[in-house]
Amino acid sequence: MRLDQMPYHSVPTIALLPFRQFGKGWNWQLRALKLFPDALLAWKHHFIDNGQGHAKGQVFKTYAEAIAAADEFNAHIHERVRQTVDSVDLQTSTILKIEKALTSGRRLRDEEELMEQEALRRNASLPRPSASDLKLPRGMEALRAPLSQELSQAPYLQLIALPKYNVCLRRKGDLEWEYLSSLDTKLLQCCFRERIARGFGFSGSDHWGRTKAQIRASLLPRANQLLQQASVMQLLADARARGQRVVVCGGFVFWYEEYGVPRWVIKNTGGESSSAEGITLWQEGTILSKNHGRIVVLPYIKENGDHVQGHTKNAPHDGKALPRHPNQYVTLPFEVLDGDLMIGLFGELPYE
């Protein structure tokens, strides 16, 4: 179809962001954040000219390539909003909504990347089966090499998608695999989640929100080990030298606790609601801690522009957080580091 005949082609594209393309494997495809009348925003398929006036998707093999292309386009968001929206007040609220949408997408990707890397690390010592020992369904000998390749990376998998062959295999025994079905978007998504979830003892078909909550909790002891690394000690020493007591990285918060024995501790981040996967941070906001809760809700901005104070709390089912004495209430600014740094720290890469 011609580019100018594609749905929503006439609706302005304000921003781009990579999303996993489950329909054709694990590629990344740019999607367009479209600005509709009355400042309504919605993600739609993004198309570019194939050189002959016809539409084609913008697809990349890696996230790094995709986000670089998106960042280049997104550098001019404010200019596009000013050209499209007349009201100054509506321009401000629209930009907030756009930033929230982009923040949500980035935080989801950063968190899932961190979880996948840790799942692989935790299972690095598992034996890798020889390709010749794998037992395959009759007539599927061509799957031996690609199945072996997947298991060499993640030997714990119970469910594997092979998009090139439009096949999903399920583990039947230690070395035996059976044909489950051909692939669809839902099954491909389940297989992607399996790569993360199964590494922590869960299934990729379980409720994804609850699974990720359990994974976050299981990651906390691993995150605490970071406090013993020289690279992280240097990172936190630099933060203290700048007057910082709260450093946010990935899904974790490095928190300098001055009461009792002064020390750095690690807490989890939490959104403004249990369903929030990404929020628009109020970078100039502060965190008021009235208790010793293990969850830090960062300051955020509602879509209507209201600024919400950051705070600490316990997770559901943890019980009430131990309160601080009013003399020990602390109001702290915070610093957010690139989520990719946390992935590097978990991989024990040096701090730079």
Secondary structure, 3 states (H helix, E strand, C coil): CEHHHCCCCCCCEEEEEEEEEHHHCCEEEEEEEEEEHHHEEEEEECEEECCCCEEEECEECCHHHHHHHHHHHHCCHHHHHHHHCCCHHHHHHHHHHHHHHHHHHHHHHHHHHHHHHHHHHHCCCCCCCCHHHCECCCCCHHHHHHHHHHHHHCCCCCEEEEHHHCEEEEECCCCEEEEEECCCHHHHHHHHHHHHHHHHCCCCCCCHHHHHHHHHHHHHHHHHHHHHCHHHHHHHHHHHHCCCCEEEECCEEEEEECCCCCEEEEEEEECCCCCCCCCCECCCCCEEECECCCEEECCEECCCCCEECEEEECCCCCCCCCECCHHHCEEECCEEECHHHHHHHHCCCCCC
